[in-house]
């Protein structure tokens, strides 16, 4: 590794964890993102619409040999400091109501390295 890359790695990269949530397409993702920013100050998070097969409910087909019908879900990705990951995992589980029937799933990655990211002062929340 050249000296500039080594300096970058030592001075800027921070240990973090990636949290992935698969949530129903019922607005839970928007609520979770708003709560993460308001209550925890987390701005490294996003939500992406996806098609999920047998993620939130049991897979069933109309005829044998066919693929089950997909349902729309939201994939929420959250980057959190490694030291806060376990506590945030519990917070996200409760806030997104993962434990309810069809409530989704939550996964926490192994430690990764990320560059810090902050929003400029005064950036408003997105409009509903």
FIKOLZA-1660 file (N, C-alpha, C; in steps of 0.1 Angstrom, whole numbers, plus 5000, padded with zeros to 4 digits):
% residues 128
   i   px   py   pz ch aa at
   1 5008 4988 5000  A  X  N
   1 5000 5000 5000  A  X CA
   1 5009 5012 5000  A  X  C
   2 5006 5022 4992  A  X  N
   2 5014 5034 4991  A  X CA
   2 5011 5043 5004  A  X  C
   3 5019 5052 5006  A  X  N
   3 5018 5060 5018  A  X CA
   3 5005 5068 5019  A  X  C
   4 5000 5074 5008  A  X  N
   4 4987 5081 5009  A  X CA
   4 4975 5072 5012  A  X  C
   5 4975 5060 5007  A  X  N
   5 4964 5051 5010  A  X CA
   5 4965 5046 5025  A  X  C
   6 4977 5044 5029  A  X  N
   6 4979 5040 5043  A  X CA
   6 4974 5051 5053  A  X  C
   7 4978 5063 5050  A  X  N
   7 4974 5074 5058  A  X CA
   7 4958 5076 5058  A  X  C
   8 4952 5074 5046  A  X  N
   8 4938 5075 5045  A  X CA
   8 4931 5064 5054  A  X  C
   9 4936 5052 5053  A  X  N
   9 4930 5041 5061  A  X CA
   9 4932 5043 5076  A  X  C
  10 4943 5049 5080  A  X  N
  10 4945 5051 5094  A  X CA
  10 4938 5063 5099  A  X  C
  11 4937 5073 5092  A  X  N
  11 4931 5086 5097  A  X CA
  11 4916 5087 5094  A  X  C
  12 4911 5082 5084  A  X  N
  12 4897 5084 5081  A  X CA
  12 4887 5072 5083  A  X  C
  13 4891 5060 5080  A  X  N
  13 4882 5049 5081  A  X CA
  13 4879 5046 5096  A  X  C
  14 4866 5043 5098  A  X  N
  14 4861 5040 5111  A  X CA
  14 4854 5026 5111  A  X  C
  15 4855 5019 5122  A  X  N
  15 4848 5006 5123  A  X CA
  15 4833 5008 5124  A  X  C
  16 4826 5000 5116  A  X  N
  16 4811 5001 5116  A  X CA
  16 4805 4988 5113  A  X  C
  17 4792 4987 5114  A  X  N
  17 4785 4975 5110  A  X CA
  17 4774 4979 5100  A  X  C
  18 4770 4971 5091  A  X  N
  18 4759 4973 5082  A  X CA
  18 4747 4964 5087  A  X  C
  19 4736 4971 5089  A  X  N
  19 4724 4965 5093  A  X CA
  19 4714 4965 5081  A  X  C
  20 4709 4953 5078  A  X  N
  20 4699 4951 5067  A  X CA
  20 4686 4947 5073  A  X  C
  21 4675 4954 5069  A  X  N
  21 4662 4951 5073  A  X CA
  21 4653 4948 5061  A  X  C
  22 4646 4938 5060  A  X  N
  22 4635 4936 5050  A  X CA
  22 4622 4938 5057  A  X  C
  23 4615 4948 5053  A  X  N
  23 4603 4953 5059  A  X CA
  23 4591 4952 5049  A  X  C
  24 4579 4950 5054  A  X  N
  24 4567 4951 5046  A  X CA
  24 4566 4965 5039  A  X  C
  25 4559 4965 5028  A  X  N
  25 4557 4978 5021  A  X CA
  25 4545 4985 5026  A  X  C
  26 4545 4989 5039  A  X  N
  26 4534 4995 5046  A  X CA
  26 4538 5008 5053  A  X  C
  27 4549 5014 5049  A  X  N
  27 4553 5027 5055  A  X CA
  27 4563 5025 5067  A  X  C
  28 4565 5013 5071  A  X  N
  28 4574 5010 5083  A  X CA
  28 4588 5016 5080  A  X  C
  29 4592 5015 5068  A  X  N
  29 4606 5019 5064  A  X CA
  29 4607 5034 5066  A  X  C
  30 4597 5042 5062  A  X  N
  30 4598 5057 5063  A  X CA
  30 4597 5060 5078  A  X  C
  31 4589 5054 5086  A  X  N
  31 4588 5057 5100  A  X CA
  31 4602 5054 5107  A  X  C
  32 4607 5042 5103  A  X  N
  32 4620 5038 5109  A  X CA
  32 4631 5049 5106  A  X  C
  33 4632 5053 5093  A  X  N
  33 4642 5063 5089  A  X CA
  33 4641 5076 5096  A  X  C
  34 4628 5080 5098  A  X  N
  34 4626 5093 5105  A  X CA
  34 4630 5092 5120  A  X  C
  35 4626 5080 5126  A  X  N
  35 4630 5078 5140  A  X CA
  35 4645 5077 5142  A  X  C
  36 4652 5070 5132  A  X  N
  36 4666 5069 5133  A  X CA
  36 4673 5083 5133  A  X  C
  37 4668 5092 5125  A  X  N
  37 4674 5105 5124  A  X CA
  37 4671 5113 5136  A  X  C
  38 4658 5113 5140  A  X  N
  38 4653 5122 5151  A  X CA
  38 4658 5117 5165  A  X  C
  39 4658 5104 5167  A  X  N
  39 4661 5099 5180  A  X CA
  39 4676 5095 5182  A  X  C
  40 4682 5090 5171  A  X  N
  40 4695 5085 5172  A  X CA
  40 4706 5093 5164  A  X  C
  41 4701 5103 5156  A  X  N
  41 4711 5110 5148  A  X CA
  41 4717 5103 5137  A  X  C
  42 4711 5092 5132  A  X  N
  42 4717 5084 5122  A  X CA
  42 4712 5089 5108  A  X  C
  43 4722 5092 5100  A  X  N
  43 4719 5097 5086  A  X CA
  43 4724 5088 5075  A  X  C
  44 4732 5078 5079  A  X  N
  44 4737 5068 5070  A  X CA
  44 4727 5056 5069  A  X  C
  45 4716 5059 5062  A  X  N
  45 4705 5049 5061  A  X CA
  45 4697 5052 5048  A  X  C
  46 4692 5041 5042  A  X  N
  46 4684 5043 5030  A  X CA
  46 4674 5032 5029  A  X  C
  47 4664 5034 5021  A  X  N
  47 4653 5024 5018  A  X CA
  47 4652 5022 5003  A  X  C
  48 4651 5009 4999  A  X  N
  48 4650 5006 4985  A  X CA
  48 4638 4996 4983  A  X  C
  49 4629 4999 4974  A  X  N
  49 4618 4990 4971  A  X CA
  49 4623 4977 4964  A  X  C
  50 4618 4966 4967  A  X  N
  50 4623 4953 4961  A  X CA
  50 4611 4944 4960  A  X  C
  51 4613 4933 4953  A  X  N
  51 4603 4922 4953  A  X CA
  51 4609 4911 4962  A  X  C
  52 4601 4906 4971  A  X  N
  52 4605 4895 4979  A  X CA
  52 4596 4883 4978  A  X  C
  53 4602 4871 4977  A  X  N
  53 4595 4859 4976  A  X CA
  53 4597 4851 4989  A  X  C
  54 4587 4849 4997  A  X  N
  54 4587 4841 5009  A  X CA
  54 4596 4848 5020  A  X  C
  55 4597 4861 5020  A  X  N
  55 4604 4867 5030  A  X CA
  55 4596 4871 5042  A  X  C
  56 4584 4876 5039  A  X  N
  56 4575 4880 5050  A  X CA
  56 4564 4870 5053  A  X  C
  57 4561 4861 5044  A  X  N
  57 4551 4851 5047  A  X CA
  57 4555 4838 5040  A  X  C
  58 4547 4828 5043  A  X  N
  58 4550 4814 5037  A  X CA
  58 4548 4815 5022  A  X  C
  59 4557 4808 5014  A  X  N
  59 4555 4808 5000  A  X CA
  59 4545 4798 4996  A  X  C
  60 4536 4802 4987  A  X  N
  60 4526 4792 4982  A  X CA
  60 4524 4795 4967  A  X  C
  61 4520 4785 4960  A  X  N
  61 4518 4787 4945  A  X CA
  61 4504 4782 4942  A  X  C
  62 4499 4787 4931  A  X  N
  62 4486 4783 4926  A  X CA
  62 4487 4769 4920  A  X  C
  63 4498 4766 4913  A  X  N
  63 4499 4752 4907  A  X CA
  63 4513 4747 4911  A  X  C
  64 4514 4734 4912  A  X  N
  64 4527 4728 4915  A  X CA
  64 4537 4730 4904  A  X  C
  65 4549 4733 4908  A  X  N
  65 4560 4735 4898  A  X CA
  65 4561 4750 4894  A  X  C
  66 4553 4759 4899  A  X  N
  66 4554 4773 4896  A  X CA
  66 4561 4780 4907  A  X  C
  67 4567 4791 4904  A  X  N
  67 4573 4800 4914  A  X CA
  67 4562 4807 4922  A  X  C
  68 4564 4809 4935  A  X  N
  68 4554 4817 4942  A  X CA
  68 4554 4832 4937  A  X  C
  69 4543 4838 4939  A  X  N
  69 4541 4852 4936  A  X CA
  69 4550 4861 4945  A  X  C
  70 4557 4870 4940  A  X  N
  70 4565 4879 4949  A  X CA
  70 4556 4890 4955  A  X  C
  71 4561 4895 4966  A  X  N
  71 4554 4906 4972  A  X CA
  71 4564 4918 4973  A  X  C
  72 4559 4930 4973  A  X  N
  72 4567 4942 4974  A  X CA
  72 4572 4943 4989  A  X  C
  73 4585 4946 4990  A  X  N
  73 4591 4948 5004  A  X CA
  73 4600 4960 5003  A  X  C
  74 4605 4964 5014  A  X  N
  74 4615 4975 5015  A  X CA
  74 4627 4970 5021  A  X  C
  75 4639 4972 5015  A  X  N
  75 4652 4968 5020  A  X CA
  75 4658 4981 5026  A  X  C
  76 4659 4981 5039  A  X  N
  76 4665 4993 5046  A  X CA
  76 4679 4989 5050  A  X  C
  77 4689 4998 5046  A  X  N
  77 4703 4996 5049  A  X CA
  77 4707 5007 5059  A  X  C
  78 4714 5003 5070  A  X  N
  78 4718 5013 5080  A  X CA
  78 4732 5010 5083  A  X  C
  79 4740 5021 5083  A  X  N
  79 4754 5020 5087  A  X CA
  79 4755 5026 5101  A  X  C
  80 4761 5018 5110  A  X  N
  80 4761 5023 5124  A  X CA
  80 4775 5020 5130  A  X  C
  81 4780 5029 5138  A  X  N
  81 4793 5027 5145  A  X CA
  81 4793 5013 5152  A  X  C
  82 4804 5007 5151  A  X  N
  82 4805 4993 5157  A  X CA
  82 4801 4993 5172  A  X  C
  83 4805 5003 5179  A  X  N
  83 4803 5003 5194  A  X CA
  83 4788 5005 5197  A  X  C
  84 4780 5010 5188  A  X  N
  84 4765 5012 5190  A  X CA
  84 4757 5001 5183  A  X  C
  85 4763 4992 5176  A  X  N
  85 4755 4982 5168  A  X CA
  85 4746 4974 5176  A  X  C
  86 4750 4968 5187  A  X  N
  86 4741 4959 5194  A  X CA
  86 4729 4966 5200  A  X  C
  87 4731 4978 5205  A  X  N
  87 4720 4986 5211  A  X CA
  87 4710 4990 5199  A  X  C
  88 4716 4994 5188  A  X  N
  88 4708 4999 5177  A  X CA
  88 4700 4987 5171  A  X  C
  89 4706 4975 5171  A  X  N
  89 4698 4963 5166  A  X CA
  89 4686 4962 5174  A  X  C
  90 4686 4962 5187  A  X  N
  90 4674 4961 5196  A  X CA
  90 4664 4973 5193  A  X  C
  91 4670 4985 5191  A  X  N
  91 4661 4996 5188  A  X CA
  91 4654 4994 5175  A  X  C
  92 4661 4990 5165  A  X  N
  92 4654 4988 5152  A  X CA
  92 4644 4977 5152  A  X  C
  93 4647 4967 5159  A  X  N
  93 4638 4955 5161  A  X CA
  93 4625 4960 5167  A  X  C
  94 4626 4968 5177  A  X  N
  94 4614 4973 5184  A  X CA
  94 4607 4984 5176  A  X  C
  95 4614 4993 5170  A  X  N
  95 4608 5004 5163  A  X CA
  95 4601 5000 5150  A  X  C
  96 4607 4990 5143  A  X  N
  96 4601 4985 5130  A  X CA
  96 4591 4974 5133  A  X  C
  97 4590 4970 5145  A  X  N
  97 4580 4959 5149  A  X CA
  97 4583 4947 5141  A  X  C
  98 4596 4943 5141  A  X  N
  98 4600 4931 5134  A  X CA
  98 4593 4918 5139  A  X  C
  99 4590 4918 5152  A  X  N
  99 4585 4906 5159  A  X CA
  99 4570 4903 5155  A  X  C
 100 4563 4912 5149  A  X  N
 100 4549 4909 5145  A  X CA
 100 4548 4899 5134  A  X  C
 101 4537 4893 5132  A  X  N
 101 4536 4884 5120  A  X CA
 101 4538 4891 5107  A  X  C
 102 4547 4887 5099  A  X  N
 102 4550 4893 5086  A  X CA
 102 4557 4906 5088  A  X  C
 103 4564 4908 5100  A  X  N
 103 4570 4921 5103  A  X CA
 103 4584 4923 5096  A  X  C
 104 4590 4912 5091  A  X  N
 104 4602 4913 5084  A  X CA
 104 4614 4906 5091  A  X  C
 105 4626 4910 5087  A  X  N
 105 4638 4904 5093  A  X CA
 105 4649 4914 5094  A  X  C
 106 4658 4911 5103  A  X  N
 106 4669 4921 5106  A  X CA
 106 4682 4913 5107  A  X  C
 107 4692 4918 5100  A  X  N
 107 4705 4911 5099  A  X CA
 107 4716 4922 5102  A  X  C
 108 4726 4918 5110  A  X  N
 108 4738 4926 5113  A  X CA
 108 4750 4920 5107  A  X  C
 109 4758 4928 5100  A  X  N
 109 4770 4923 5093  A  X CA
 109 4782 4922 5103  A  X  C
 110 4792 4916 5098  A  X  N
 110 4805 4916 5105  A  X CA
 110 4810 4930 5105  A  X  C
 111 4820 4933 5113  A  X  N
 111 4826 4947 5113  A  X CA
 111 4832 4950 5099  A  X  C
 112 4829 4963 5094  A  X  N
 112 4834 4968 5082  A  X CA
 112 4841 4981 5085  A  X  C
 113 4848 4987 5075  A  X  N
 113 4854 5000 5076  A  X CA
 113 4846 5010 5067  A  X  C
 114 4843 5022 5072  A  X  N
 114 4836 5032 5065  A  X CA
 114 4842 5045 5067  A  X  C
 115 4840 5055 5057  A  X  N
 115 4844 5068 5059  A  X CA
 115 4832 5076 5066  A  X  C
 116 4836 5085 5075  A  X  N
 116 4825 5093 5082  A  X CA
 116 4817 5101 5072  A  X  C
 117 4804 5103 5075  A  X  N
 117 4795 5110 5067  A  X CA
 117 4786 5118 5076  A  X  C
 118 4785 5131 5074  A  X  N
 118 4776 5140 5081  A  X CA
 118 4768 5149 5072  A  X  C
 119 4756 5153 5075  A  X  N
 119 4749 5162 5067  A  X CA
 119 4752 5176 5072  A  X  C
 120 4752 5186 5062  A  X  N
 120 4754 5200 5066  A  X CA
 120 4743 5204 5076  A  X  C
 121 4746 5214 5084  A  X  N
 121 4737 5220 5094  A  X CA
 121 4724 5225 5086  A  X  C
 122 4712 5222 5093  A  X  N
 122 4700 5228 5088  A  X CA
 122 4693 5220 5076  A  X  C
 123 4698 5208 5073  A  X  N
 123 4691 5201 5062  A  X CA
 123 4678 5195 5068  A  X  C
 124 4666 5199 5062  A  X  N
 124 4654 5195 5068  A  X CA
 124 4651 5180 5064  A  X  C
 125 4641 5174 5072  A  X  N
 125 4637 5161 5068  A  X CA
 125 4629 5161 5055  A  X  C
 126 4628 5150 5049  A  X  N
 126 4620 5149 5037  A  X CA
 126 4605 5151 5040  A  X  C
 127 4598 5157 5031  A  X  N
 127 4584 5158 5033  A  X CA
 127 4577 5145 5031  A  X  C
 128 4566 5143 5039  A  X  N
 128 4559 5131 5038  A  X CA
 128 4551 5130 5025  A  X  C
% end
